């Protein structure tokens, strides 16, 4: 196992999927793996943590993903859409709090046309912030329009790189289609984010290893990794959730393979463990995305149940996140948070 870790550090492209799966399967490697991931993160990116303010502006979605609480078939949810004016004013608030990235997230909701999204982007760019879109698969021409309007990044989680499992979880969609969209986004000049869930039904260590291999080969600019949390209004309601330790191992391995990429400490981790996000920072994560969705909407964006920070003041997450970062021994950055890409690997202690 230690030979595999050395191989990841020195020759990441030569590491095989079964070798990654072996690391994932062995608990005795965890302490070394987590320490090494933190060391590499600090050597490349220091101890600063980027903050990105997220606005979940619509919980309508046309898709039927088996794990998702806002899937089209969920009749137990109250749907909402924020107005253009509400979205822009909320982004203004994020910028006034000194946060340099606004993340616009929604289900796949075509109510917001290409021109409406472009208008929102253009207005928010006046606040001198970076903009990340996370609104699912859209037409390639729409991606182009939004890039020209000023969007900087696009986050489109792949959820699982196991093609068979992907097909089971995503009716009428395919992993290959998702990859085609990700490649087009990169071609258009976006920073491209991907991401996966850990602990999905039918997912084993080999499946998870495929996720690591995929993000390595794609050279993702951002990789969001969180535990699967079953939602009571989905077909997977009775499945077992993902675990903290396995999710942290996925974060740590991603950091070893992509030492300069941006990796968030996800809200889902904070949901399954009170110190989940702090632990993620110590295992290689370097981004936190506080929730700035305004009341009464923030409690309705229920991708999974029992989500943290939905009943506090809808502006409290900014300062709370900065304190969380300090408590973990890191420093909140006031930077835009673009990927600081390195073309040579630094030497690290092993």
C-alpha positions as CSV (number, residue, x, y, z in Angstrom):
1,X,0.0,0.0,0.0
2,X,2.8,2.4,0.8
3,X,4.3,1.6,-2.6
4,X,1.0,2.6,-4.2
5,X,1.0,5.9,-2.4
6,X,4.5,6.6,-3.6
7,X,3.4,5.8,-7.1
8,X,0.5,8.2,-6.9
9,X,2.8,11.0,-5.8
10,X,5.5,10.4,-8.4
11,X,3.7,8.8,-11.3
12,X,-0.1,9.4,-10.9
13,X,-0.9,8.5,-14.5
14,X,0.5,5.0,-14.1
15,X,-1.7,4.1,-11.2
16,X,-4.3,1.4,-12.0
17,X,-7.9,1.4,-10.9
18,X,-7.4,-1.8,-8.9
19,X,-4.5,-0.2,-7.0
20,X,-6.8,2.8,-6.0
21,X,-9.4,0.3,-4.9
22,X,-6.9,-1.5,-2.7
23,X,-6.1,1.8,-0.9
24,X,-9.8,2.4,-0.4
25,X,-10.3,-1.0,1.1
26,X,-7.6,-0.8,3.7
27,X,-8.4,1.0,7.0
28,X,-4.8,0.8,8.3
29,X,-3.6,3.2,5.6
30,X,-6.0,6.0,6.7
31,X,-3.8,8.0,9.1
32,X,-0.9,8.1,6.7
33,X,-3.2,8.9,3.7
34,X,-4.9,11.8,5.5
35,X,-1.6,13.3,6.7
36,X,-0.1,13.0,3.3
37,X,-3.1,14.7,1.7
38,X,-3.0,17.6,4.1
39,X,0.8,18.0,3.5
40,X,0.4,18.1,-0.2
41,X,-2.5,20.5,0.0
42,X,-0.4,22.9,2.1
43,X,2.6,22.6,-0.1
44,X,0.7,23.5,-3.2
45,X,-2.1,25.8,-1.9
46,X,-1.0,26.8,1.6
47,X,-3.5,26.9,4.5
48,X,-6.0,29.3,2.9
49,X,-9.6,28.2,2.2
50,X,-11.6,29.7,-0.6
51,X,-15.2,30.7,0.2
52,X,-17.9,30.5,-2.4
53,X,-21.4,31.8,-1.7
54,X,-24.1,29.6,-3.1
55,X,-27.6,30.7,-4.1
56,X,-30.1,27.8,-4.8
57,X,-32.5,29.8,-6.9
58,X,-34.9,27.0,-8.0
59,X,-35.8,23.6,-6.9
60,X,-37.7,22.6,-10.0
61,X,-36.1,19.8,-12.0
62,X,-37.1,17.9,-15.1
63,X,-34.9,14.9,-14.2
64,X,-35.7,11.6,-12.4
65,X,-32.4,10.8,-10.6
66,X,-33.2,8.0,-8.2
67,X,-31.3,9.6,-5.2
68,X,-32.3,13.2,-5.5
69,X,-34.9,14.9,-3.3
70,X,-35.9,17.5,-6.0
71,X,-36.5,14.8,-8.7
72,X,-39.4,15.6,-10.9
73,X,-41.5,12.8,-9.4
74,X,-41.3,14.0,-5.8
75,X,-44.8,15.3,-5.0
76,X,-44.0,15.9,-1.3
77,X,-41.9,19.0,-2.0
78,X,-43.0,22.6,-2.2
79,X,-41.5,24.0,-5.4
80,X,-40.1,27.6,-5.8
81,X,-38.4,29.8,-8.2
82,X,-36.6,33.0,-7.3
83,X,-37.1,36.0,-9.5
84,X,-34.3,37.6,-11.5
85,X,-34.3,40.6,-9.1
86,X,-34.1,38.3,-6.0
87,X,-31.2,36.4,-7.4
88,X,-29.3,39.6,-8.3
89,X,-29.9,41.2,-4.9
90,X,-28.8,38.1,-3.1
91,X,-25.6,38.0,-5.1
92,X,-25.1,41.7,-4.2
93,X,-25.3,40.7,-0.5
94,X,-22.7,37.9,-1.0
95,X,-20.3,40.3,-2.6
96,X,-20.8,42.9,0.1
97,X,-19.7,40.3,2.7
98,X,-16.3,40.1,0.9
99,X,-17.0,36.7,-0.8
100,X,-15.5,36.7,-4.3
101,X,-17.4,33.8,-5.9
102,X,-21.2,33.5,-6.4
103,X,-22.5,30.0,-7.2
104,X,-25.8,29.9,-8.9
105,X,-27.4,26.5,-8.4
106,X,-30.7,24.9,-9.4
107,X,-32.4,21.8,-10.6
108,X,-32.5,21.4,-14.4
109,X,-35.2,24.1,-14.8
110,X,-35.7,25.4,-18.3
111,X,-38.1,28.1,-17.0
112,X,-34.9,30.2,-16.9
113,X,-34.1,30.7,-20.6
114,X,-30.6,31.2,-22.0
115,X,-31.2,34.9,-22.2
116,X,-32.5,35.2,-18.7
117,X,-29.4,33.4,-17.3
118,X,-27.2,35.6,-19.4
119,X,-28.9,38.7,-18.0
120,X,-28.4,37.5,-14.4
121,X,-24.7,36.8,-15.1
122,X,-24.1,40.2,-16.6
123,X,-25.7,42.0,-13.7
124,X,-23.9,40.0,-11.1
125,X,-20.5,40.5,-12.8
126,X,-20.9,44.2,-12.0
127,X,-20.2,43.2,-8.4
128,X,-16.7,42.2,-9.3
129,X,-17.1,38.5,-8.4
130,X,-16.5,35.2,-10.1
131,X,-19.6,33.3,-11.1
132,X,-20.0,29.5,-11.0
133,X,-23.0,28.0,-12.7
134,X,-24.5,24.7,-11.4
135,X,-27.7,24.2,-13.4
136,X,-27.2,20.9,-15.1
137,X,-27.0,19.8,-18.7
138,X,-28.1,22.5,-21.2
139,X,-27.6,23.2,-24.9
140,X,-24.0,23.8,-26.0
141,X,-25.0,27.1,-27.5
142,X,-26.3,28.2,-24.1
143,X,-23.0,27.4,-22.4
144,X,-21.3,29.6,-25.0
145,X,-23.7,32.4,-24.5
146,X,-23.2,32.3,-20.7
147,X,-19.4,32.2,-21.0
148,X,-19.5,35.3,-23.2
149,X,-21.8,37.0,-20.7
150,X,-19.1,36.5,-18.0
151,X,-19.6,33.1,-16.3
152,X,-16.3,31.8,-15.1
153,X,-16.9,28.2,-13.9
154,X,-19.4,25.4,-14.4
155,X,-20.0,22.7,-11.8
156,X,-21.6,19.6,-13.2
157,X,-21.2,16.6,-10.9
158,X,-20.8,13.3,-12.6
159,X,-22.0,11.5,-9.4
160,X,-20.4,8.1,-10.4
161,X,-18.0,7.2,-13.2
162,X,-19.2,3.6,-13.1
163,X,-21.2,3.6,-16.3
164,X,-23.6,0.7,-15.4
165,X,-24.4,2.3,-12.0
166,X,-24.8,5.7,-13.6
167,X,-27.4,4.3,-16.0
168,X,-29.4,2.7,-13.1
169,X,-29.4,6.0,-11.2
170,X,-30.2,8.3,-14.1
171,X,-33.1,7.2,-16.2
172,X,-32.9,8.5,-19.8
173,X,-29.3,9.7,-19.4
174,X,-25.8,8.3,-19.8
175,X,-22.4,8.8,-18.4
176,X,-21.0,9.4,-21.9
177,X,-23.5,12.2,-22.4
178,X,-22.4,13.8,-19.2
179,X,-18.7,13.6,-20.2
180,X,-19.5,15.2,-23.6
181,X,-21.0,18.2,-21.8
182,X,-18.0,18.4,-19.5
183,X,-15.6,18.4,-22.4
184,X,-17.6,21.1,-24.2
185,X,-17.6,23.3,-21.2
186,X,-13.8,23.0,-21.0
187,X,-13.5,23.7,-24.7
188,X,-15.4,26.9,-24.2
189,X,-13.0,28.1,-21.5
190,X,-14.8,27.4,-18.3
191,X,-13.1,26.2,-15.2
192,X,-14.9,22.8,-14.9
193,X,-16.0,21.1,-11.7
194,X,-17.1,17.6,-11.4
195,X,-18.1,15.5,-8.3
196,X,-19.3,12.2,-7.0
197,X,-21.3,10.6,-4.2
198,X,-19.8,8.0,-1.9
199,X,-21.9,5.0,-0.6
200,X,-24.4,4.7,-3.4
201,X,-26.3,1.4,-3.5
202,X,-24.4,-1.0,-5.6
203,X,-21.2,1.0,-5.4
204,X,-18.0,-0.8,-4.3
205,X,-14.4,0.2,-3.9
206,X,-13.7,-0.5,-7.6
207,X,-16.6,1.8,-8.6
208,X,-15.2,4.5,-6.3
209,X,-11.7,4.0,-7.8
210,X,-13.2,4.7,-11.2
211,X,-14.3,8.1,-9.9
212,X,-10.7,8.9,-8.9
213,X,-9.4,7.7,-12.2
214,X,-11.9,9.8,-14.1
215,X,-11.2,13.1,-12.3
216,X,-7.5,12.4,-12.7
217,X,-7.8,11.8,-16.5
218,X,-10.2,14.7,-16.9
219,X,-7.9,16.9,-14.8
220,X,-10.9,18.5,-13.2
221,X,-10.5,22.1,-11.9
222,X,-12.9,21.4,-9.0
223,X,-14.0,18.0,-7.4
224,X,-16.9,17.9,-5.0
225,X,-17.2,14.7,-3.0
226,X,-19.9,14.0,-0.5
227,X,-21.6,11.0,1.1
228,X,-24.8,9.6,-0.3
229,X,-27.7,10.5,2.1
230,X,-31.0,8.7,1.3
231,X,-34.0,10.9,0.9
232,X,-37.4,9.5,2.2
233,X,-39.2,10.7,-1.0
234,X,-37.0,8.8,-3.5
235,X,-36.7,5.2,-4.6
236,X,-33.5,4.8,-2.6
237,X,-35.2,5.8,0.7
238,X,-34.3,2.5,2.4
239,X,-30.6,2.4,1.3
240,X,-27.7,2.7,3.7
241,X,-26.0,6.1,3.7
242,X,-22.4,6.7,2.8
243,X,-19.8,6.9,5.6
244,X,-17.6,9.7,6.8
245,X,-14.3,7.7,6.6
246,X,-14.8,6.5,3.1
247,X,-15.7,10.0,1.9
248,X,-12.6,11.5,3.6
249,X,-10.5,8.8,1.9
250,X,-11.9,9.8,-1.5
251,X,-11.1,13.5,-0.8
252,X,-7.6,12.6,0.3
253,X,-6.9,10.4,-2.7
254,X,-8.2,13.1,-5.0
255,X,-5.8,15.6,-3.5
256,X,-2.9,13.2,-4.1
257,X,-3.8,12.8,-7.7
258,X,-4.7,16.4,-8.3
259,X,-2.6,18.5,-5.9
260,X,-3.6,21.8,-7.3
261,X,-7.3,21.3,-7.9
262,X,-10.1,22.9,-5.7
263,X,-11.9,20.4,-3.4
264,X,-14.8,21.6,-1.3
265,X,-15.6,20.4,2.2
266,X,-19.2,19.7,1.4
267,X,-22.3,20.5,3.3
268,X,-23.3,16.9,3.1
269,X,-20.3,15.9,5.2
270,X,-21.3,18.5,7.8
271,X,-24.8,16.9,7.7
272,X,-23.6,13.4,8.6
273,X,-21.0,14.5,11.2
274,X,-20.8,17.7,13.2
275,X,-17.1,18.2,12.4
276,X,-17.4,16.7,8.9
277,X,-16.3,19.9,7.0
278,X,-13.4,20.5,9.4
279,X,-12.2,17.0,9.0
280,X,-12.4,17.3,5.2
281,X,-10.1,20.4,5.4
282,X,-7.6,18.3,7.3
283,X,-7.8,15.6,4.6
284,X,-7.1,17.8,1.6
285,X,-10.1,20.0,1.0
286,X,-9.6,23.7,0.4
287,X,-13.1,25.2,-0.4
288,X,-16.3,25.8,1.6
289,X,-19.5,26.9,0.1
290,X,-21.8,28.6,2.6
291,X,-25.5,28.8,1.8
292,X,-26.9,32.2,1.0
293,X,-30.3,31.0,-0.3
294,X,-32.8,33.4,1.3
295,X,-35.7,32.4,3.5
296,X,-38.3,30.9,2.9
297,X,-36.6,29.0,0.1
298,X,-33.5,27.6,1.7
299,X,-35.3,24.9,3.6
300,X,-37.0,23.7,0.4
301,X,-33.8,22.9,-1.6
302,X,-33.7,19.4,-0.2
303,X,-31.4,17.2,-2.3
304,X,-31.1,15.1,0.9
305,X,-32.8,15.3,4.3
306,X,-31.6,17.0,7.5
307,X,-29.4,19.5,5.7
308,X,-27.5,21.7,8.1
309,X,-27.7,25.5,8.3
310,X,-31.2,25.8,6.8
311,X,-33.0,27.3,9.8
312,X,-30.5,29.9,10.9
313,X,-30.5,33.5,9.7
314,X,-30.1,33.4,5.9
315,X,-27.1,35.7,6.1
316,X,-25.3,34.0,9.1
317,X,-23.4,31.5,7.0
318,X,-20.7,33.9,5.9
319,X,-19.2,34.7,9.3
320,X,-20.0,31.2,10.6
321,X,-18.0,29.7,7.8
322,X,-15.0,31.9,8.5
323,X,-15.1,30.9,12.1
324,X,-15.3,27.2,11.1
325,X,-12.2,27.6,8.9
326,X,-10.3,29.3,11.8
327,X,-11.3,26.6,14.2
328,X,-9.8,24.0,11.9
329,X,-6.5,25.8,11.8
330,X,-6.8,27.4,8.4
331,X,-7.3,30.9,7.0
332,X,-10.3,32.2,5.1
333,X,-9.1,33.6,1.7
334,X,-10.5,36.8,0.1
335,X,-9.3,35.6,-3.3
336,X,-11.5,34.8,-6.3
337,X,-10.4,31.1,-5.9
338,X,-9.4,30.2,-9.4
339,X,-7.4,27.0,-9.8
340,X,-3.6,27.7,-9.2
341,X,-2.4,25.2,-11.7
342,X,1.1,23.7,-11.3
343,X,2.9,21.9,-14.1
344,X,5.6,20.2,-11.9
345,X,5.0,18.2,-8.8
346,X,6.8,19.4,-5.6
347,X,8.8,17.1,-3.5
348,X,7.0,16.0,-0.4
349,X,7.9,14.1,2.7
350,X,6.9,10.5,2.7
